[in-house]
Amino acid sequence: MAIELTVDSMTCEGCEDIVEGALEDVDGVDSAEADRHEDTATVEGDADADDLVEAVEMAGYEGQVSS
């Protein structure tokens, strides 16, 4: 199952790498891809959405589950 997040403040490829790494460390995540141009991150797996948002915020970015 894919979960899409809105992630604010990513400005470079390094930001994408940080967000992807933070998301991939969450239990239940199979893969994560961040896109700074779209301000999104897409996660594949069965991770809890709240845990994903928390991981993004712990990495220093603002995140929320896209509706």
C-alpha positions, 0 to 999 in steps of 0.5 A: 500500500502506498502512502503519500506525504506532503513534506515542506522545506526540502530544497535539494537532493540532500534533503530528499536523501534525508527524508527518504532515509528517515522514512525507510527507518520506520517499521513497515516501510518497504521503500520511500521516495521523496520529491522536492519539486512536488513537496511529496514523499511516497512510501510503499509498505504497511507503516503507520502514517503517524510514525511516518509523519513523526520520522519526517519531523524528527528529520527536521521537516514538516510533514503531513499525510496527503488526503 
